[in-house]
Each structure stands twice: as C-alpha cells, then as structure tokens.
Amino acid sequence: MSSPDTNRPLDMNSPAQTALRRHRATALVGAAFLMATSAVGPGFLTQTTVFTARLGASFGFAILVSVLLDIAAQLNTWRVITVSGRRAQDIANLVLPGLGHFLAVLIAFGGLAFNVGNMAGTGLGTNALLDVDPRWGAAASAVVAVSIFAVREAGRAMDRFTQVLGMAMIVLMIYVMIVAAPPVGEAALRTVVPLQIGILEIVTLVGGTVGGYITFAGGHRLLDAGIHGVDALPQVQKSALGGIGIATVIRITLFLATLGVIAGTDILATDNPPAAVFGAAAGNVGRRLFGLVMWSAAITSVVGASYTSMSFLRSTLPSVERYPRATVILFILASTAIFVGVGRPVRLLILAGAINGMILPIALGVMLVAAHRRSVVGEYCHPRSLTIAGVVTAALMAGLGAYTLVRELPRLFA
C-alpha cells in the first residue's frame, strides 16, 4: 500500500518550493554573470581598445562575428554539461579515457597563468583609483577574493559579487560611451559593411571570451547549484545567452567609447590604451572610473578563473574534491604571490595564451562528440544546427590557433 505522502500533491507555493525556485533563479543569473565577468578581464579591456584604434568602425564586424562564434561554442558546451549532469573533464574521460585529465591540466595551467595577469589588473586598477602601489593593491584584492570563498555560502556570495560588479561595469561603460559621443551611425554601418576585416582580431576576441576555463565557468556553476537534466535546458540556454549578452554589451560600449575619442588621441602610443580612452573622454574623473572598471573586471576574473580551474581538478585530485574552497583560496594566493614576488611573467602569459587558443577547439570538439554519445547524454537528441555551428567554430579556431602556436612559440624561446 502506498503511503499517504506519496499521493499528496506537491504544493508549488510552499516555502520549500519557493526557496528552491529562488535558488535556481539566483544560480542561473549568477552563472551568466560568472561567465561574462570571467571573460571581461584586463586583457578584454586592452584588446577591445587596441583593436578599435586599429580597425576603427570596422571593428564592429569583428565583434559581430565573434559573438556568433561565442554562441555556437557556449550553447553546445552548456547543453551537453547540463544534459549529462557531469563536469567537462568527466565527459572528456567518457569520450576517451585520460582525455579529461589532459584537459584539466591544460585549463588549470592556463587559469593560473592568466590569474597572474588578472592580479596584475587589480593592482593597476587600485593604482589608478587610489594611487596605491600596484602590488599592495593586488594583495588587498586577494583578501577580497579569498573572503568570498571563505564564507559558508561561497557559491551564493560569488553569484552576488559578480552580479553587482558586472552591473557596475555596464553602468560606468555606458557613462563613458555617452561622454565620448561616438559616431553610432558609422559604427552600425561598418558592423555589417566593414572596410577591413581583422581575422586575428576575431580569433583573439573568441579566445578571450570563450577560451580556456571561460567556456565552462557557467556550466560548472550550474552543476554545483544542482541544475541539470533535459528539463533544465530552456533555462540554461537563456542563462548562456545572457552571459554572452552581458559580455557583448560591455564590449560594444567600450568599442563605441574608444571610437569616440580615437580621432583626437593616439591611444596606441600610450602605455595603457584603455586608461587613455577613459581619460580623453572624462578627464581625471575618467581616470578614476578606469581604475574602478579595471579593478572590477580583474577581480571578477580572478574569482571566475580560480573557481573554474579548481573545478576541473576535482575529478583528478581527491584533495581538491575533499577541500574545494580551500584549494580555490590556495589558487588565488599562489597567483597573487607570483605577481607580487616576480611581477608580470611575460613568457608564461604568452605561452598560456597560445595554449589557451588551442583549448577551445579541443574542448568544443569533445563536447560535440559527447553530444551524440548515448553513454553521455542518454536519449537526448542534440540539435543538428548547433552541431554544424560547433564544428565550423572548432575547425576555424583549431586552424588559427595552430598558426598562433607556430608564430608565438619561436618568439617565446628565442
């Protein structure tokens, strides 16, 4: 005989169900912001500024193409992770034994190297904002990042932190864009009818937005929040598109702000092109705003890189699985120590950048194979359009990523 509880209808308005819906909504928004703010780091600000100065209004076309490639990479990846209920490295091990461990090492190494750059970004941001030594600023920023993972509800704290700073960056960027008074009409025209096409710029934008750990930041966050399964796909897809949209809004506003000031300022001749844009647009106030934006971009990237890199090692190293928060904190402290003790390790960053360019096609290729393996996704049928878009993106990034390796490695070890 069935127990009375099994026949009792589920009260969707009960406090428990209300709390569950609120938890899921917070996690979905948090995953979008985690992915977006992971992508919007110090390199993101510099790349967008320099490329706009180089290509002018035609850089809008590069942004458009990169967004389309971003969508193909993210939707394929997030869907497979969600349906399988597994982290990317575990999926890779099912596709080919040992491949997941290889992928985990690649992403952890790239995450550490770029986290050193992110810590340097926090130092530059605090220097511009408060006129403090960059290394002291980075050390103080490390305390902020560590405190997020030291609390009991670390996941919720991370979600709130990235949301608040992500929205702050958007508001500040919109302000600078309005002050710069860019030629919006010309930018819109050249976005679809460019005078020149920057292939390298497109590859760099895609790699910087969904390369390395960034591709998996949101998907892994949703798994940790208990969101997975075919039924969750509509919400997960909205979260993925939301993350891409947030990063795109920030990139477009920075692109337009730069476009508005390049006519009267040679920002490529400066040591810090993004700071030059903010300064030219809003004077000393602009310099302070740059410091705040740079710090926000860098510290949220520190949080995203640390969390996602360590999530990849949880299946490889038992100690990481047992003490996830402690290992994330150690990861942050190690990144800070390298920057404070050595400064910016240029060779390491160049090598990591070359490797990072190759991670996307490898990881996306694994996800595409897994999407059609019943041992991974069961009876789920992956959309053919997404498969085709993913294959095109992976092939394009593999060819151009290989070119980057061939070009950069000889310079690195010369």
NORWOVEN-V745002 format. One line per field, one symbol per residue. phi: phi as a letter, one per 20 degrees, with the letter a starting at -180 (. if undefined). burial: b if it has 9 or more other ideal C-beta (glycine too) atoms within 8 Angstrom, else e. A space follows every 10 residues. Layout:
phi=???
burial=???
This chain:
phi=.ffgffdfff efdfgfffff ffffffffff fffffffffe dgfgffgfff fffedmfffg fffffffffg ffffffffff ffffmcfgff fffffbgnff fffffgffff ffffffffff ffffffffec mdggffffff ffffffffee ffefffffgf ffffffffff ffffffffff lfffffffff fdcfebdeff ffffffffec elffgdgfff ffffendaof feggffffff ffffffffgf ffffgfffff dffdceffee fcgfffffff ecmffffffg gfffffffff ffffffffff ffefeedgff ffcfffffff ffffffffff ednfegffff fffffffefg ffffffffff fddffddmef dfgfffffff ffffffffff fffffffefg ffdf
burial=eeeeeeeeee eeeeeebbee eebbebbbbb bbbbbbbbbb bbbbbbbbbb bbbbbbbbbb bbbbbbbebb bbbbbbbbbb bbbbebbbbb bbbbbeeebb bbbbbbbbbb bbbbbbbbbb bbbbbbbbbe ebebbbbbbb bbebbbebbe eeebbbbbbb bbbebbebbb ebbbbbbebb ebeeeebbbb beebeeebee bbbbbbbbbb bbbbbbbbbb bbbebebbee ebbebbbbbb bbbbbbbbbb bbbbbbbbbb bbeebebeeb eebbbbbbbb bbeeebbbbb bbbbbbbbbb bbbbbbbbbb bbbbbbeeeb eeebbebbbe bbbbbbebbb eeeebeebbb bbbbbbbbbb bbbbbbbbbb bebeebbeee ebeeebbebb bbbbbbbbeb bbebbeebbe ebee
